[in-house]
Amino acid sequence: MSEASIIQDAVQPLSGSAQDYDSLIDFIGDARFVLLGEASHGTHEFYFERALITKRLITEKGFTVVAIEADWPDAYRVHRYVRRANNDATAEEALAGFRRFPTWMWRNTVVVEFVEWLRQFNQNLDPKKPPAGFYGMDLYSLHASIDAVLNYLRKVDPEAAIRARHRYSCFEHFSPEPQEYGYAATAGIIESCEDEVVNQLIEMRQKAAEFLSGNGQRADDELFFAEQNARLVKNAEQYYRSMFRGRASSWNLRDRHMVETVESLVAHLDGGRQPKAIVWAHNSHLGDARATEMSQRGELNVGQLIRERFSKEAVLVGFSTYHGTVTAASDWGARAERKNVRPALRGSYEEFFHEVGLPKFLINLRESKQLDVLREPRLERAIGVIYRPETERLSHYFQAHLPDQFDVIIHIDETRAVEALERTSVWDKGELPETYPFTV
């Protein structure tokens, strides 16, 4: 009997039927936070299945927050579209703000379909029920968030806008690439902008009541959007300085910012209803870092922080694949390519799941009684926006204890590349077969 056959009774085959995720929805129960991961940033099935589960959580469980691994201003434009609060005519147009590399993460066909669905859902919703929203929780949008703060203040308090403009002018001596600022500030070439961005956030919070002045929910939402941008600028300034002090420092700051954003959203939308949030991000952010070698490097992540704060009110769902194709780049900022994903390495969880012999299945790691074979540390694969198969073991694998990392795993044995809205000739051509130039 093979190791994989031991868990045959613990897995639930997925056939593509409407009932596929009934057991997952039941397991989620009254949880308030559902974290839906992905093992790459460029796999169609991860996006598709995640959207499918999200639709059911919104319609059947009353979730109203979809928070994604993306910049706050870009996602907020989509949020306004699904709430019919801006002039964008289509989902594709609403997603036009996602122009920073890697654009295919959010400008792809699956996200377009989901955004249109979300807009239609809100339109048909009972007016007495809260609509669903689409939000970004990342912190890379320093300059876009500065612009958003200034635009807001120009409308509500022109004098405050002048003060903010003066504070934020600290960044004007650098190119649009914030890393240059971070290097110069860390190296002591310039004074950091830390005091300025902190003071700006403090002033906005102190003047919040004045900005609102009884203007209703819309004014409250606009202030919240602006204040979150000011908080993002503060955290981004710190993040870009921390990049030159070691990976753990910048990683931890980024993931803490994501969790703060989700908590702020839930608190803002509360109104006595205790809103429930769905989080879309990479497995490396959403699987509990304490169960991986990340913790040995001093790194934490969203999954760990959410579990620590909300315990069983949170459900962590990861995805995996054995082989197929993926949309990824060879270097940061390079063109999107459709790359072959090599069969998973020996000794990995992905190879173990391949040996189960099912094309697609779900395994509940919290409920199953046959997990001893999974508790042995194994390799786990992570493909981000860059995929380098020539150095795969070093670049894309890490040690993990899967049952402690996630509550549920969805394995799809063969997957295909997500289709970007802007397809390149490199992507259309695809990568040469691994057997090239031979035919064997």
Secondary structure, 3 states (H helix, E strand, C coil): CCCHHHHHHHEEECCCCCCCCHHHHHHHCCCCEEEECCCCCCEHHHHHHHHHHHHHHHHHHCCCEEEEEEEHHHHHHHHHHHCCCCCCCCHHHHHHHCCCCCHHHCCEHHHHHHHHHHHHHHHHCCCCCCCCEEEEEECCCHHHHHHHHHHHHHHHCHHHHHHHHHHHHHHCCCCCCHHHHHHHHHCCCCCCCHHHHHHHHHHHHHCHHHHHCCCHHHHHHHHHHHHHHHHHHHHHHHHHHHCCCCHHHHHHHHHHHHHHHHHHHHHHCCCCCCCCEEEECCHHHHCCHHHECCHHHCCCCHHHHHHHHHHHHEEEEEEEEEEEEEEEECCCCCCCEEEEECCCCCCEHHHHHHCCCCCEEEEECCCCCCCHHHHCCEEEECCCCECCHHHHHHHHEEEECHHHHCCEEEEEEEECECCECCCCHHHHHCCCCCCCCCCC
